[in-house]
């Protein structure tokens, strides 16, 4: 009985320490994002704009451009640039960052708190949808979404080209395995 009690007590103490650390991390996350959430109305008045990464603007201009993409390494580098701007692709498994359930819960709580702050800050604006249209914020938001969609389309196209050329990931989907050792 004594042999079981000590490890269980130690495990419980370590779990409590981790939960406290996770809660502190969530509070820091809310503190860091508070200013951006509270100043969200500036986006509605088009006084603050979301920056569109250059790689997404290039994808929007020509999503099927193959100039200088004649090797697996250059295709992979372009996919990596798109991943940096867009985040991981859907074919990639979720990252195993070793986070505990309490850390993920703290992240979710922090996101919910920031969304509530952002919603409260923008809800007080009467005729918000009209202000967004008249200020140009709605048009810019559509431009951002179009650039993101073009970037996703280009990444899918490049991975398809990588498969056709028998490239290894990231120049092809993560599940693809080249059939020949030498790659063009």
C-alpha positions in Angstrom: 0.0 0.0 0.0 2.8 2.4 0.9 4.5 1.7 -2.4 1.5 2.8 -4.4 0.7 5.8 -2.2 4.1 7.7 -2.8 4.1 7.6 -6.6 0.4 8.5 -6.7 1.0 11.5 -4.4 4.1 12.6 -6.5 2.1 12.3 -9.7 -0.8 14.4 -8.3 1.6 17.1 -7.1 3.3 17.3 -10.5 -0.1 17.5 -12.3 -1.1 20.4 -10.0 2.1 22.3 -10.8 1.5 21.8 -14.5 -2.1 23.1 -14.3 -0.9 26.2 -12.4 1.7 26.8 -15.1 -0.9 26.3 -17.8 -3.3 28.8 -16.2 -0.5 31.3 -15.9 0.4 30.8 -19.6 -3.3 31.4 -20.6 -3.4 34.6 -18.6 -0.2 35.8 -20.3 -1.7 34.9 -23.7 -4.8 37.1 -22.9 -2.6 39.9 -21.7 -0.5 39.8 -24.9 -3.6 39.7 -27.2 -5.7 42.2 -25.2 -4.5 45.3 -27.1 -5.2 43.8 -30.5 -8.7 42.6 -29.4 -9.6 45.9 -27.8 -8.5 47.9 -30.8 -10.4 45.8 -33.3 -12.8 48.7 -34.2 -9.8 50.3 -35.8 -10.0 47.6 -38.5 -13.7 48.5 -39.0 -12.8 52.1 -39.7 -10.0 51.0 -41.9 -7.4 52.7 -39.7 -5.5 49.4 -39.1 -5.1 46.8 -41.8 -4.0 43.2 -41.8 -0.8 42.9 -43.8 -1.0 40.4 -46.7 2.3 38.4 -47.0 4.1 38.9 -50.4 4.0 35.2 -51.2 0.1 35.3 -51.0 0.0 38.4 -53.3 2.2 36.5 -55.8 0.0 33.5 -55.6 -3.0 35.7 -56.2 -1.4 37.3 -59.2 -0.5 33.9 -60.8 -1.3 30.7 -58.8 0.0 28.4 -61.6 3.4 30.1 -62.2 6.2 27.6 -62.6 9.1 30.0 -63.4 12.2 28.9 -61.5 10.5 25.9 -60.1 12.2 23.2 -62.1 13.7 21.2 -59.2 12.2 19.5 -56.2 14.2 21.8 -53.8 12.8 25.0 -55.3 9.3 23.6 -55.2 9.8 22.6 -51.6 11.1 26.0 -50.7 8.1 27.7 -52.3 5.7 25.3 -50.4 7.6 26.2 -47.2 7.1 29.9 -47.9 3.4 29.3 -48.3 3.3 27.1 -45.2 4.8 30.0 -43.2 2.1 32.4 -44.4 -0.8 30.0 -44.3 0.1 27.5 -41.5 0.3 23.8 -42.0 -1.6 22.1 -44.9 -4.4 19.7 -44.3 -2.4 16.7 -45.4 0.1 17.3 -42.5 -0.6 15.6 -39.2 -1.2 17.9 -36.2 2.0 18.8 -34.4 2.8 16.8 -31.3 4.1 19.6 -29.2 4.0 17.7 -26.0 1.5 20.0 -24.5 -0.7 18.8 -21.7 -4.5 18.9 -21.7 -4.4 21.7 -19.2 -2.2 23.8 -21.6 -4.6 23.2 -24.5 -7.5 24.1 -22.2 -5.8 27.3 -21.2 -5.1 28.2 -24.8 -8.8 27.6 -25.7 -9.9 29.7 -22.7 -7.5 32.5 -23.7 -8.8 32.5 -27.3 -12.4 32.6 -26.0 -11.7 35.5 -23.8 -9.9 37.4 -26.6 -12.8 36.7 -28.9 -15.3 38.0 -26.3 -13.2 41.2 -25.9 -13.0 41.7 -29.6 -16.7 41.1 -30.0 -17.5 43.6 -27.2 -15.2 46.2 -28.7 -16.8 46.0 -32.1 -20.5 45.5 -31.0 -20.8 49.1 -29.7 -20.4 50.5 -33.3 -23.8 51.4 -34.7 -24.2 50.4 -38.3 -20.9 48.5 -38.3 -21.5 46.7 -41.6 -22.1 50.1 -43.3 -19.0 51.6 -41.8 -17.0 48.6 -42.9 -18.3 49.1 -46.5 -17.8 52.8 -46.6 -14.4 52.8 -45.0 -13.1 50.1 -47.4 -12.4 47.7 -44.5 -14.9 45.1 -46.0 -13.2 45.3 -49.4 -9.8 44.8 -47.8 -11.1 41.9 -45.8 -12.3 40.3 -49.0 -8.9 40.9 -50.6 -7.2 39.2 -47.6 -9.5 36.2 -47.9 -8.9 36.0 -51.7 -5.1 36.1 -51.2 -5.4 33.3 -48.6 -7.5 31.2 -51.0 -5.0 31.8 -53.8 -2.2 30.7 -51.6 -3.9 27.5 -50.6 -4.7 26.8 -54.3 -1.0 27.5 -55.3 0.3 25.2 -52.5 -2.0 22.4 -53.7 -0.9 23.0 -57.3 2.8 22.9 -56.3 2.4 19.7 -54.3 0.7 18.1 -57.3 3.6 19.2 -59.5 6.0 17.8 -56.9 4.2 14.4 -57.0 4.3 14.4 -60.8 8.1 15.1 -60.7 8.5 12.4 -58.0 9.6 14.8 -55.3 9.7 14.1 -51.6 7.7 16.2 -49.1 7.4 19.1 -48.6 7.4 19.5 -52.4 4.7 16.8 -52.4 1.9 15.8 -49.9 3.3 14.4 -46.6 1.9 10.9 -47.4 3.6 10.7 -50.8 6.7 8.5 -51.1 8.9 8.9 -54.2 9.3 5.7 -56.2 12.9 6.4 -57.4 15.8 7.5 -55.2 17.2 10.1 -57.5 15.0 13.2 -57.7 14.9 15.6 -60.5 
